[in-house]
Amino acid sequence: MSLHEIGEGRDTGDGLVRRWFAAPHLDIYVWQDAAGRVRRFQLCYELGVECALDWSETEGFTHHAVDGGESDPARNRSPLLVPDGAANRAAIAALVFGVRAELPSALYDFISARIDELPH
């Protein structure tokens, strides 16, 4: 899987910088503070259904499915995140492991350690 960073980190206005890494079927968003500490990340992935796994230091984990909005382009509904229960830890870990060579090692280590904390 080929992962690459999209643009440069973007200041989010709250003292954090958001970075975006993209690969087929996987997007990784990381929010870091000025010292480079990860404060939040979101993994958007597709394993038959589009999903998003969020982690933040204050909220822990949430897992969502992506409701793609209306299929009729004239209606133009935006996609929404809807609660989706438990995340498939093994499948998510495999996706992230597959891009480990292209992700900065400190980010890979951090994200991988958090994924290990997901319930089996």
Buried (B, 14 or more C-beta within 10 A) or exposed (E): BEBEBEEEBEEEEEEBBBBBBBBEEBBBBBBBEEEEEBBBBBBBBEEEEBBBBBBBEEEEBBBBBBBEEEEEEEEEEEEEBEEBEEBBBEEBBEBBEBBBEBBEEEBBEBBBEBBEEBEE
